[in-house]
Amino acid sequence: MGDRDQERYEGLLAEMARRDPPVRIRSKDTSRGQWLIDRALRLLTLGGQDRYLSDYVTTLGTTIWVPATWAGWSFGSRYKVLRHELVHVRQFERFTWPGMVLIYGFFPLPAGLAWGRALLEWEAYAVTLEVEAEVDGIEAARSPALHDEIVRRFTGPDYGWMWPFEGWVRRRIALTVTSISRRPPMP
């Protein structure tokens, strides 16, 4: 499994490098801007999002910002996260920087009912479920613990309480997993 995970990860890195412009991976600990974002998120979430620098991967344009611990993550984990983050790269290409700032940050509200952010993140989390099934099998995509984690992120401080409707998130998860389970197995 480990060799296959490394192969997938390195193949994805090569694909990212071939893009025009290439997608870059940078460590958050090398950026004053990332430090400032961390401080702002701590303030805006009343300390609820206190792991932005240490645990979270963030995409801004064609740069994917990773925590300093990234190199210690398994190849499988890095592959899965990059697949999620590449959805955000494509969103930046589709909506442009000003569009992403408006949709992700302010539509219609910055917190509580951040419908734009919820839709953008859902697009990426649907890929997260697909990748779980691809890498670890459909049972991994059906994992109640994974579903609970996705719900927690949508309804909690990680994304600024972007969407308070747990049922909506769970329905999206169920529909996505059902759709994935009906696809023919990958070779």
C-alpha positions as CSV (number, residue, x, y, z in Angstrom):
1,M,0.0,0.0,0.0
2,G,2.8,2.4,0.9
3,D,4.5,2.1,-2.5
4,R,1.2,2.7,-4.3
5,D,0.5,5.8,-2.1
6,Q,3.9,7.2,-2.9
7,E,3.5,6.5,-6.6
8,R,0.1,8.3,-6.6
9,Y,1.5,11.2,-4.6
10,E,4.5,11.7,-6.8
11,G,2.4,11.3,-9.9
12,L,0.1,14.1,-8.7
13,L,3.1,16.3,-7.9
14,A,4.4,15.8,-11.4
15,E,0.9,16.7,-12.8
16,M,0.8,19.8,-10.7
17,A,4.3,20.9,-12.0
18,R,3.1,20.5,-15.6
19,R,0.2,22.8,-15.2
20,D,0.3,26.3,-16.6
21,P,0.9,28.0,-14.3
22,P,2.3,25.2,-12.1
23,V,0.7,24.6,-8.7
24,R,3.2,25.2,-6.0
25,I,3.4,23.8,-2.4
26,R,4.7,26.2,0.2
27,S,5.1,25.9,3.9
28,K,3.0,28.2,6.0
29,D,5.8,28.7,8.4
30,T,7.7,30.6,5.7
31,S,5.0,33.2,5.2
32,R,4.2,36.3,7.2
33,G,0.9,36.4,5.3
34,Q,-0.1,33.0,6.6
35,W,0.8,34.1,10.1
36,L,-1.5,37.1,9.8
37,I,-4.3,34.9,8.4
38,D,-3.9,32.7,11.5
39,R,-4.1,35.6,13.8
40,A,-7.2,37.0,12.0
41,L,-8.9,33.6,12.1
42,R,-8.2,33.2,15.8
43,L,-9.9,36.6,16.4
44,L,-12.8,36.1,14.1
45,T,-13.6,32.6,15.6
46,L,-13.0,33.7,19.2
47,G,-10.1,31.2,19.3
48,G,-12.2,28.3,17.8
49,Q,-9.8,28.0,14.8
50,D,-6.5,27.8,16.5
51,R,-4.9,25.1,14.3
52,Y,-4.7,27.0,11.0
53,L,-0.9,27.0,10.9
54,S,-0.3,23.6,12.5
55,D,-3.0,21.3,10.9
56,Y,-4.6,22.9,7.9
57,V,-3.8,23.1,4.3
58,T,-4.9,26.2,2.5
59,T,-5.1,27.0,-1.2
60,L,-4.7,30.6,-2.5
61,G,-4.6,30.8,-6.3
62,T,-2.1,28.3,-7.5
63,T,-0.2,28.0,-4.2
64,I,-1.1,25.3,-1.7
65,W,0.1,26.3,1.8
66,V,0.9,23.4,4.0
67,P,1.8,23.2,7.7
68,A,5.4,22.7,8.7
69,T,4.6,19.0,9.6
70,W,3.6,18.2,6.0
71,A,6.7,16.2,5.2
72,G,5.8,13.8,8.1
73,W,2.4,13.1,6.8
74,S,1.9,9.8,5.0
75,F,2.0,9.8,1.2
76,G,-1.6,8.6,1.2
77,S,-2.7,11.5,3.4
78,R,-0.8,14.1,1.3
79,Y,-2.3,12.6,-1.9
80,K,-5.8,12.8,-0.5
81,V,-5.4,16.4,0.7
82,L,-3.8,17.6,-2.5
83,R,-6.7,16.1,-4.5
84,H,-9.1,18.2,-2.3
85,E,-7.0,21.3,-2.6
86,L,-6.7,21.0,-6.4
87,V,-10.5,21.5,-6.5
88,H,-9.8,24.9,-4.9
89,V,-7.1,25.7,-7.5
90,R,-9.6,25.1,-10.2
91,Q,-12.2,27.3,-8.4
92,F,-9.7,30.1,-8.3
93,E,-9.2,29.7,-12.1
94,R,-12.9,29.6,-12.7
95,F,-13.9,32.5,-10.4
96,T,-10.7,34.5,-10.2
97,W,-9.2,36.0,-7.1
98,P,-11.8,38.7,-6.6
99,G,-14.6,36.2,-7.2
100,M,-13.2,33.8,-4.7
101,V,-12.8,36.5,-2.1
102,L,-16.4,37.5,-2.5
103,I,-17.9,34.0,-2.8
104,Y,-15.7,32.3,-0.1
105,G,-15.5,35.2,2.3
106,F,-18.7,37.1,2.2
107,F,-21.6,35.5,0.3
108,P,-24.1,36.0,1.8
109,L,-22.5,36.3,5.2
110,P,-18.9,35.7,6.5
111,A,-20.2,33.3,9.1
112,G,-23.3,31.3,10.0
113,L,-24.8,31.4,6.5
114,A,-21.7,31.4,4.3
115,W,-23.5,29.7,1.5
116,G,-20.8,30.5,-1.1
117,R,-18.1,29.0,1.1
118,A,-20.2,26.0,1.9
119,L,-20.8,25.3,-1.8
120,L,-17.1,25.7,-2.7
121,E,-16.0,23.5,0.2
122,W,-18.7,20.9,-0.6
123,E,-17.3,20.6,-4.1
124,A,-13.9,19.8,-2.6
125,Y,-15.3,17.5,0.1
126,A,-17.1,15.5,-2.6
127,V,-13.7,14.8,-4.1
128,T,-12.4,13.9,-0.6
129,L,-15.1,11.2,-0.4
130,E,-14.2,10.0,-4.0
131,V,-10.5,9.8,-3.1
132,E,-11.2,7.9,0.1
133,A,-13.0,5.3,-2.0
134,E,-10.3,5.3,-4.6
135,V,-7.4,4.8,-2.2
136,D,-8.9,2.9,0.7
137,G,-12.1,1.4,-0.7
138,I,-15.8,2.3,-0.6
139,E,-16.0,1.4,3.1
140,A,-13.6,4.2,3.9
141,A,-15.9,6.7,2.1
142,R,-18.8,5.3,4.2
143,S,-17.0,5.8,7.5
144,P,-19.2,7.4,10.1
145,A,-16.1,9.0,11.6
146,L,-15.2,10.6,8.3
147,H,-18.8,11.9,7.9
148,D,-18.8,13.3,11.4
149,E,-15.5,15.1,10.7
150,I,-16.9,16.7,7.6
151,V,-20.0,17.8,9.4
152,R,-17.9,19.2,12.3
153,R,-15.9,21.2,9.8
154,F,-19.0,22.7,8.1
155,T,-20.8,23.5,11.3
156,G,-17.9,24.4,13.6
157,P,-15.2,27.0,13.9
158,D,-12.8,25.4,11.4
159,Y,-14.5,27.3,8.6
160,G,-16.1,30.0,10.7
161,W,-19.3,28.1,11.3
162,M,-20.0,28.4,7.6
163,W,-23.2,26.3,7.5
164,P,-25.4,25.5,10.5
165,F,-27.5,22.9,8.8
166,E,-26.0,19.5,9.7
167,G,-28.8,17.7,7.9
168,W,-27.9,19.4,4.6
169,V,-24.3,18.3,5.0
170,R,-25.2,14.7,5.9
171,R,-27.6,14.5,2.9
172,R,-24.8,15.7,0.6
173,I,-22.5,13.1,2.0
174,A,-25.1,10.3,1.6
175,L,-25.9,11.2,-2.0
176,T,-22.2,11.5,-2.9
177,V,-21.3,8.1,-1.3
178,T,-24.3,6.5,-3.0
179,S,-23.2,7.9,-6.3
180,I,-19.6,6.7,-5.8
181,S,-20.7,3.2,-4.8
182,R,-22.7,2.8,-8.0
183,R,-19.6,3.5,-10.2
184,P,-17.7,0.6,-11.7
185,P,-14.5,-0.2,-9.7
186,M,-11.4,1.5,-10.9
187,P,-8.7,-0.8,-12.5
